Structures are given as structure tokens and as C-alpha cells.
Amino acid sequence: MQDKITLEKLEKYFNLTNSALEIVKKNIIKGKNTEAKEIIEMASNYLADARHFQKKGDFVNAFAALNYSHGWIDSGVRLSVFDVEDSKLFTIK
């Protein structure tokens, strides 16, 4: 069991969340632009927070911010704001 948040683990989750964010930006369901804009903004803000915490050496809060970021993205997928198929990056119905 891994009980530490390492730089490698952070980078893995930064890559996953950045990839997911780029995909949803290109797959907004017609008529959901307002919702998509808010979700993308929140996810992007949490990603920026995660980088800030990482630079300070605060890996715990960086990892937490990454999880919030991806959570926003997944909520948009579950609420049919984004049309995606990748079940490895997203929580698909």
C-alpha cells in the first residue's frame, strides 16, 4: 500500500486531469455552453491551485485540488454537459 503522495503520483494525476479537461472542452453538448463554461472554469481553477500547492511542496493539498478538479469534470460528464466515451478518464453512465 502506498501511503505517500509522491511527485510521480502528482504528475500522473496532473496528466490525467489535464487530458480529461482538454477532451471535455472539445465535446460540449449543444445547448450546454453555459454549464460547460462554469465547469471548465472551476476545473481549471482547481488545477491552477494544485500547481500552486505543488510548487510550495504541499503535495497533500495539491492532490486534493487535483481531485476536486477532476470531480468537476466528472460531474459535467454525469450531468450530460459533455459527450465523452473514455471510461478510464471519466465516470461514464
N, C-alpha and C positions, 0 to 999 in steps of 0.2 A: 504494500500500500504506500502510495506517495503522499506524504503529509506536508510537502513544501511547495510553494509557488515559485518555480524557477523562471529564469529569463527565457529558457526554451519553451516552457509551458505558456508563458505570456505571449511569446511570439506566435506560437501555434494558434492561440485563440484570437490574437490580433488579425492574423491571416484569414482565419475562418470568418470572422465578423466583417472584415473589410470586403471579402469576396461576396458574402451574403448581401451587404449593403449595395455593392455595385450591381448585383443581379436585380435586386428589387427596384432600383432606380430606373431600370430599363423595362420593367414588367408591371407597370401600374395599370390596374383595371380601369377601363373607360368609366368616367364619372366619379372616380375616387381620388382625383388630384388633390383636393383639399386635405383629406385624411392622410394621403401618402406624403404630402409635404410636411405635415406635422410629425409623422412617424420618422421620416428620414432626418428631419432636423434634430429630433430628440436622440435618435441613434447616433448621429454624427457628433452631437454634443457630448454624449457619454463616451464615445471613442476618444474625443479630444481630452476629456477628463482622465481617461485611462492612460493616455500618453503622458499627461502631466504627472500623474502619480508614479508612473514607471520611471520617469526622469528623476524624480525625487527619491527613488529607491523604495517606494512604498508599494510593493508588489501585491499586498493584500487588497488595498483599495483599488489598485489598477485592475486586478482580476474581477473585483466586484463591479466596477464600472463597465468592464467588457461584458459581463453577464447581463447587466441592465441594458446595454446597447443591443445585444442580440435578442434579448427579451422583447424590446420594442419592435424589432424587425419581425420576430415570430408572431407577435400579436397582429401585425398587419397582414401576415400570411393567413393566419387563422380567421381573421375577420374579412377575408376576401377583398383586401385592398390591393394585394399583389398577386399575380398569377405566376407561380413557380412550381417546378416539378421535383427539385432535388431534395430528397428526404434526408440526405446527410447534412445539409446546411440549414434546413428548415423543418419546422414541425408541420407536416402536411396532414390534412384531414384524411 
